[in-house]
Amino acid sequence: MDVILIAAITQDGFIAHHSNEVITWSKDLALFKTQTMGCPVIMGSNTYNSIENELKGREIIVFHRNKKPINILNRLSSDKCFIAGGGKTNACFSPYLTHMFLTPHPILFGTGIKLFEGKIKEKKLLLENTVTINTEGNIVQFQYKIIN
């Protein structure tokens, strides 16, 4: 199964200002909807609470840190699933990631929620594809395969 981390990210590595932020700065929400439609999407409760209205048509799994990621993944019958944060959830699922779809945005937060909160094992990435999201703002999604 493909386990794909998908995230809009600032140039300094943040996915949100704070844990209760309703994201308005991201320009890739339409692409997120298209890519995740019909697939399971795993996220933490804060992420779920900030975008729940945008999630129709998908199986949503709200991850709690006392659960084991492998147990959740083993229960899925899909060919792929998406991990959509926050930073702690991303870190918990990092050992199982096969791909990362990252959309860097031309903004700096300085502080906030990191893509990965806590330590993760180093991974090598192979760029497989790019998707242009916004030609005016030069916003592009980079699709990486994780090489273990």
Secondary structure as GFF3:
##gff-version 3
##sequence-region A 1 148
A	DSSP	beta_strand	2	10	.	.	.	ID=ss1
A	DSSP	beta_strand	14	16	.	.	.	ID=ss2
A	DSSP	alpha_helix	29	36	.	.	.	ID=ss3
A	DSSP	beta_strand	41	44	.	.	.	ID=ss4
A	DSSP	alpha_helix	45	51	.	.	.	ID=ss5
A	DSSP	three_ten_helix	52	54	.	.	.	ID=ss6
A	DSSP	beta_strand	60	63	.	.	.	ID=ss7
A	DSSP	alpha_helix	69	75	.	.	.	ID=ss8
A	DSSP	beta_strand	80	83	.	.	.	ID=ss9
A	DSSP	alpha_helix	87	93	.	.	.	ID=ss10
A	DSSP	three_ten_helix	94	96	.	.	.	ID=ss11
A	DSSP	beta_strand	99	105	.	.	.	ID=ss12
A	DSSP	beta_strand	113	114	.	.	.	ID=ss13
A	DSSP	beta_strand	124	134	.	.	.	ID=ss14
A	DSSP	beta_strand	139	147	.	.	.	ID=ss15
###
